[in-house]
Structures are given as structure tokens and as C-alpha cells.
């Protein structure tokens, strides 16, 4: 059973809260970011917002351009694989940074403290 220091503001373990931040992408990312105060879960929630939200926007924009008809399905597959990796890393307690976006997430978090 987790001790008080191991639990998050949501009443779950820190790893469970960080994993939950990825479940519905930016939606749960925002929820966890608002409710959590520890740096581990805030990192994963902000990364969920930036990475999965950003990829969703790119996918939507590319789907509206006729020349890029096949790209949205490729991006969907890559997003799904990345989503699984992020969930796995968060569940196992790793603060894995997505290349390029991870550094941006760290900068955003430094500004919110």
C-alpha cells in the first residue's frame, strides 16, 4: 500500500497519475496538470499536452491538404506507438523526454513554478 508521500493529489501513486495523464492525451494531461503539484506527474502531464496535442493538430492540418492524403494514417500509427511508449515509461517511473519536445516541456515547467 502506498504511503502518503508516494501518493499524488488524485489519491493514486505518482506512477499511476503520470500514466493517467496520457490516457486521453491532452484532455487528461490538462486535468492532471491542474490537480497535481509534484514535478514527476506535472512533467508527464505537460508532455502529454505538448506532444499528443501537437501531433493531433499536425494530423488535422495535414488531413485538410489533399496532397497529404496518406500522412494522417501514418501519423495516427506513430502517435499510437508513441502513446504506448509514454504510458509504459510513466508507469515504470521514468521521466523519458520525447526528442525535441521534452526540452520544450522542461522550459514550460520551469516557467510555471
C-alpha positions in Angstrom: 0.0 0.0 0.0 1.5 3.4 -1.0 2.4 5.8 1.8 1.2 9.4 1.9 4.5 10.6 0.3 4.0 8.1 -2.6 0.5 9.2 -3.5 -0.5 12.1 -5.7 -3.1 14.7 -5.4 -5.5 12.4 -7.2 -5.1 9.7 -4.5 -3.2 7.4 -6.8 0.5 6.6 -6.8 2.7 9.0 -8.7 3.3 6.5 -11.4 -0.4 5.9 -11.8 -1.1 9.6 -12.0 1.6 10.1 -14.6 0.3 7.2 -16.6 -3.3 8.6 -16.4 -2.0 11.9 -17.9 -1.5 10.1 -21.2 -4.8 8.1 -21.3 -6.9 10.6 -23.2 -3.9 12.7 -24.4 -4.1 16.4 -23.8 -7.5 16.1 -22.0 -6.3 14.0 -19.1 -2.9 15.9 -19.4 -4.6 19.2 -18.5 -6.6 17.5 -15.7 -3.5 16.0 -14.1 -1.5 19.2 -14.6 -4.2 21.3 -12.8 -4.6 18.8 -9.9 -1.1 17.7 -9.3 1.7 19.5 -7.6 4.7 17.1 -7.8 7.3 17.6 -10.5 7.1 14.0 -11.8 3.4 13.9 -12.6 3.5 17.5 -13.8 6.3 16.7 -16.3 4.2 13.8 -17.8 1.0 15.8 -17.9 2.8 18.7 -19.7 4.5 16.3 -22.1 1.1 14.7 -22.8 -0.4 18.2 -23.6 2.5 19.3 -25.8 3.3 16.1 -27.7 0.0 14.4 -28.1 -1.9 17.7 -28.5 0.7 18.9 -31.0 0.6 15.7 -33.1 -3.2 15.9 -33.1 -3.1 19.4 -34.5 -0.5 18.4 -37.2 -2.6 15.4 -38.1 -5.7 17.6 -38.5 -3.9 20.2 -40.6 -2.4 17.5 -42.9 -5.7 15.8 -43.4 -7.1 19.0 -44.8 -4.5 19.2 -47.6 -5.3 16.9 -50.5 -1.7 16.1 -51.4 -1.1 14.6 -47.9 -3.9 12.1 -48.0 -1.9 9.2 -46.6 0.0 11.1 -43.9 -2.8 11.3 -41.3 -3.0 7.5 -41.1 0.8 7.3 -40.8 0.8 9.9 -38.1 -2.0 8.0 -36.3 0.1 4.9 -36.2 3.1 6.7 -34.9 1.0 8.5 -32.3 -0.4 5.2 -31.1 3.1 3.7 -30.8 4.4 6.8 -29.0 1.4 6.8 -26.7 2.1 3.2 -25.7 5.8 4.0 -25.1 4.9 7.1 -23.0 2.4 5.1 -20.9 4.9 2.3 -20.3 7.7 4.8 -19.3 5.4 6.7 -16.9 4.1 3.5 -15.3 7.7 2.4 -14.7 8.8 5.6 -13.1 10.9 7.0 -15.9 10.9 10.7 -16.9 11.6 9.9 -20.5 11.7 13.0 -22.7 10.3 12.8 -26.2 13.1 14.1 -28.5 12.8 17.8 -29.2 9.6 18.2 -27.3 11.0 17.1 -23.9 13.3 20.1 -23.7 10.4 22.4 -24.5 8.3 20.8 -21.8 11.1 21.3 -19.2 11.3 25.0 -20.2 7.5 25.4 -19.8 7.6 23.7 -16.4 10.4 26.0 -15.3 8.2 29.0 -16.1 5.1 27.6 -14.2 6.9 27.1 -10.9 
